[in-house]
Amino acid sequence: MMKRFLRSLSLLLCMAMLTVPALAAETEKDPAADRLGPVMVWGTLSRLESGGLLVENSSDGLSEVVLHGEDIICLDAVTGESVDIDSLKDGDLIYAWVGPAMTLSLPPQATALLILTNIPADYAVPQFYEIVSVTPQAVPAIEPPPALTWTEVTAAGGKVLKITDKAELTPYRTKNIVRLEDLIPGTRILVWSDSKGEATKVLVFPYQYKGYVNCFEDGTVTLNGAALAQKAKVTSEGETLLPVRAVAEALGMNVRWDAAKGAVVTYSEELAPENWASEALLSAVPGGAVYGYEADGTSFEAGGTCVIENGVTYLSETVLLNLLDLYLAV
């Protein structure tokens, strides 16, 4: 969890780091365009003695970038099948998607999420997206509701995709059945399109979160589309705070008050992961320290603002969602 938290914090720092010009697009009104997602780089590959992968003649504004990563997914650009990353050779043309933050070193370095290889000449390379919102549809009052025949999703950066039931939906490295209904905020997908720009094949990667949260201008908070009983609070500095108990209990977690630790969130017996030995997920003292906990019980200071108002404990949106493994939709 700590690693995920630190990765999320990099999003807050990336404005002070070197990013490709695409990230500097208009950001005033469209929250989806404002959201930083995976950034595409491409070019000729060279292996470095350090273990990094140097990509030359890359994205606009970058002549080269060094890729690193422990869990890089490497796929054939045509079939979508897995490729051994060690089989990549100097001189290979690759497309890669990296986290939005890059170091200030020369050349800049970034964490690679996905690499595509075996790219034919003049081939329309599939595109990698992170879904940040889904356009709601009117569903007939039928139980069970009928399967969707299409869905419209918006990706980080503002790209809108309409995906119909004619597209082939395939899960990455599992035999699970995936449906249009599974394309929810936080989902990452690789999309092949035809000459008309219509999606023909969608590779769906495993969902990394426990759910997604929407925060609306009137303070309403929803978890997986269902409204919570309590609203968000916005500080005089403009920081959004979420009600800890309402969010945690909507996930099926337990919340208790401790005189020394403040609000303490714990897994319910049904939700506790295997080998989870910690007594808590997080603890937050109003006006004091906020801690997250690893599976072995090790604690780390998570930062953020914690306040109590009318008996409700609120915690910084970014901190609470990261500690509870929730995705912030737009």
N, C-alpha and C positions, 0 to 999 in steps of 0.2 A: 504493500500500500504506500509505503514511504516513497518508493521509486515513482509510482504513478503521480503522487503529490508533487514531487520535484519536477517531473515532466510538465505538469500543468503550470507550475510556477514559471517555467521557461516562457510560456505564452505572455506572461506579464512583462518579461524582460526583453522580449524580442524587438520591441520598438527601439531599444537602445542598441540593437545588434544589426549586422548587415543582413538585409533581406532582399529578395529579388524585387524588381520594380513592380511586378504584378500585385504585390501586397500593398502597394501604395495607391491602389485604385481608389475611386470615390468611396467614401465611407460615412458620409454625413447622415443619410436617411435610411439606407437599407441595412438592417442589422445582420442579414446573411452575408452581404458583401463585406461587412465589417469583421466577420468572424475569420480568423486565421485557420487555415486547414493545411493539409499536405501540399507541398510545393513540388512541381515537376521540374526535373533537370534531365538533360539528355546529352549524349555525346560519345566520344571514343574512350574506352576504358584502358587504364593502366594500373597494374597492381604495385603497391608500395611495400617496401620492406617492413614498414610499421604495421602492415596488415590492412591499411586503409585502401580504398578504391578511388583513384583519381579519375575524374570525368572531365575531359577537355572539350572545348567548343560547346559549352553547355548553354543554359538558358540565356535569354536576352539580359545583358548587363553583367554577366559572369563569364569569364574566359575559362575558368576551371573551378572545380569544387571537389573536396575530399569527402567520401562517404565512409561512415562507420556504423556499427550496430551489431548487437549480439543475436537478434532474432529477425534478421532481414528475410522477408519472403521473396523468393526468386521464381519467376514464372516464365513459361514460353508465351510470347506475345500473341501467337496465333491460337494455340489450343487452350491456354490457361493452365496447363499442367505444370507441376513443380519441376524445377531444374536445380541441380546441385550447384550452389553458388561457387564452389571450388572449381567448377568446370569452366567458369568465365575466363577468357584469355585476353592478353594485351591486344588492343586493336578492335575488340568487339564493340559494336554499337549497342548502347543500352539506353533505356528510359528508366528513370528512377523518381520516386516520390519521397521527399524528406520532410522532417518536422519543420515548422515555420521558423524556428530560430537557428541562426548560424553564428559561428564564432567570428571574431574580428581578425582572425589570423589570415595570412596570405599564403596559400589559397585558403578561403573559408572552409570550415568543416561543418558537417551536419550529420544527424542521425538518419539513416535510410530506413524507410518502412517497407518499401516494395521496389523490386527491380524487375523489368521486363527485358528479355533477351530473345535471340533468334528472330530478328525482325527483318522480314523481306523488304526489298526495295519498293518504295512508293506504297508502303502498307499503311493503312489507317490504324494507328496504334490505339488500343483501348485506353480509356481514361479512368483514373482512380479518383474517387470522390468520398467525402465524408458528409453524410446527410445531417443538416442542421434543423430542418423543419419539413413537415408534411402537410400538404393542402388538405383540409378536412373535406370529406364527401358526405352527402346526404345518403344515409343508409335506410332502406325500407324497414318498417317495424315488423320484422320477421325473425323468429327464433328457431334455429340459430341463424344469424345474419348471413346472407349470400356472400360468396367469395367475391373479392374485388376483381373487376375486369381491367382496371387501370389505376395507377396512382401517380400523383405529381409531387415530386420532392425537390427541395432546394438544397444545394450543396454549399459548403463553406466557400466564400468568394462570390456567391450570388447566382451560380449556374442553376437553372431550372431544368429538370428532367421529367418527361412524361414517360412512364414505363407501363406497357400494357401486358395483358396475359398472353400475348403472342411471343413475348421475349422468353428466352430460355433462362430460368433462374436456377443457379447451381450453388450449393454450399461449398465453401473451401474446406477440403480434406475431411469431410464427414459425409455420411449417407442420410443425414436429416433432410426432410422435405422443407423447402423454403417457399414462402408465398409472398405476394405483394404486400400483405398485411405485416410481414416481418421487416419491411423497410421503414424503420422508425428512426427518429433523431438519435444520432450517435453511431449509426450503422455505417460501415465502410464498404464500398462496392467498387468493382472493376467492371466497366461497361464497354461492350463492343457495339458499334453503331453501323448502320448501312449508309449508302450514299446520300440518303435523305436526312440523315441525322437521327433516325429512329433506332432506339435500343433493340438489338437482336439477341444479345446474351448478357447476362448479369451474373458475375461471380460475387457471392455474398460472404463476407468474412465474419468470423464469430463475434458476437456482440460482447463488448468489453465492460459493460456497465450493468448495474442492478435495475436501471430504468432511466427515464429522462424527466426533467423538470422544466416547466414553462413559468416565467414570471411576467405578469401583465402590468400595464401602466397603472391600473387601479389597485394594484397590490395583490390581486388574486394569484394564488400559486396552485399549479396543477402537477400531479405526479402521474405519469403515464396516461395523461388526458383527464384524470379525475381531480376535481377541485378539492383542496384542503379546507378544513374548517376555519383556519386562521390565515391571515394575510401577511405579506411581507412588510417590512418596515424599512424606510429609507432615511438615512441619517442626514444631518444638515450638510455634511460633506459630500453627499450624493452616493454613499455606499449602501448597497442593498443587503439587508439582513433577513434571514429566514427563520421561522419558528422551529426550533430544534425538535420538540416533541411531536408536532404535527407531521413533519417530514419523516422522522424516524419511524413513528408508529404506522404511518401509511405504508412503509416498507415491510411491516411486520416485525420490527425490532422493539426492544424494550427500553424504556427510559425511566430513570429514577433520579431522585435528588440526594446528593451527598453533601453534608455540611462543609467538608473540606474541598471536594472536587467539583462541586456545582452540579450541573446537569451531566449525567453519565448515561451514554448509550451503549447497550449491549446486544449481542445477537440473541434471538429467541432460540430455544432448543432445536426447532425445526430448521432454522436458517444457518446455524453455525457451520462453517466449512470444516472439512476434515482436518484434523491436526491443529485446530484453533484452540490455543491454551490460554489466551489472554482473557482477563475478566471484563474488558471493555473495548469498544471501538474508538470512543472519544470521550473526553471530559472537558467541560467548559465552565469556568467561573466568571460570572458577570463582573466586568471591570478588571478581570485578572487573566490568568494563563489559560490557554487552550492546548490540549494535548491529544495526539492521535496515538494509537497503539498497534504494534505489530502482532503477528500470530503468537509469538512466544511471550508476549506481555511487555516487551520493550516499548518504552514511551518515547515520543519525540515532540518537541514544541511545534505546534502548527501555526501559531500566530493568529491574526484575525481579530475582529472586534466582537465582544460578547456583552450583551446588555440584558437586563430584565425589566419588563414593563407590564404592569397589571398581572403579575404572576406568570407571564410568558417569557421564556428565555429565548433570545434571538442570537444568531451567530452569522458571521460574514458568509454571504452566499457562496463565494468561491471555495472557502475553507470547508464548509459543511458538505457541499456536493462532492468535493474531492475525497473527504474522509469516508463518505458513505458510498463512494463509487457510483455517483449519479452524473448524468450528462445534462448540461444546460442547453436546452433547445432555444430557438429564436422564433 
